[in-house]
Amino acid sequence: MKTFFGILSLALALVLVAGPAAAASHQMTGEVRAVNPDAKTFTLSEHKMLRGQKEQTFRVSDPAMLSNVRTGERVKVTYDKQGQELIARAVEPVTTASKTK
């Protein structure tokens, strides 16, 4: 019985520790509405047919990421959620070939 509870405790501890690390990054594709280098943020607008328009503001840890982000440009952002904050990990321009996927 002790062995069972030991294994169960170990499995639970692994799930609790690995859970946040195994969380997948999120993605959003849309048009850049604003870039604020001082605040290290940019705002992206996504329009979905049935859901309407959604705007999200992303923070970047490296301000150099913002040097390639232009207002009006269509981009795909890979990001993580940290509480209420969205942290951009990668920003890629959307090409014509990417739009059809």
N, C-alpha and C positions, 0 to 999 in steps of 0.2 A: 504494500500500500504506500509506503514511503517513496518507493521508486516511481510509482505512478504520479504522485503529487510533485515529485522532483522534476519529472519530465514535463508535466503539465505547466509547472511554474516556468521552466526554461523556455518552453514553446511560447507562452504568453509574453515573457520578457522579450524574446526575439521579435515577435509581432509588434510590440509597442515601440521597440527601438528602430526596427526596419521600416515601419509604416511611413513615417514622414520622409525618410530617405528614398523610399521607393515611389513616392508620389510623382505622377507624371506631370511634365510641364504642359501648359495650355498654349493654344494658338488662336490668333485672331487676325483676320485679313480685312483691311479697310483703307480709307483715305486719311492721310495726315492732315489734321485741322490746325494744329498749333505746335510750335516747338519753343521751349523755354530753357535755354542753356544755363541760366543762372540757377534755376530750380532743379536742373537735370531731369526734365520731364518732357514728354510729348503727348498729345491727345490724338486718338485715332477714332474715326467714325466708321461704323459698320452698318450697312443697310441690308436687312433681310426682308424678303417679300412679305411673309406673314407676321413677323415679329416687330416690324418697324425699324427705326434707327436707334442705334446704341452707341454712346460715346464713352470711351474709357481713357483715363490718363495713366500713363506708364512712367515709372521712374527708372533711370539707368544708373548703374553703379560706376560705369566708366563714361565720363562726358564725351570722349572721343566717338562713342557710338552715335551721338547726335550730329556729328559733322556730315554724315551721309543721309540724314533724314531731312526732307524738304516738304514744306507745306504744299498740299495738293497732290503729292505723290501717293501711289497705291503701294502698300507694303504688307508683308506678313510678319507678325511679331510672335516670337516664342517667349513665353513669360511664366513666372512662378508667382503664386500668391503668398504673401507674408502678412497675415492678419487681413486688414482692409486694403493693403498696398499691393499694387501689381508691379513686379520687377521684371523689366525686359532683359532677356538673356541674349536674344538675337533679333535683328531687324533686317529683313531682306526685301529688296524691291520685287514687286510682282510683275513678271513679264507677260506678254500676250499668250505665250504657251502655257504659263501657270494658271491663267484665268479659266482655261477650258477644262482643267482637271477637276 
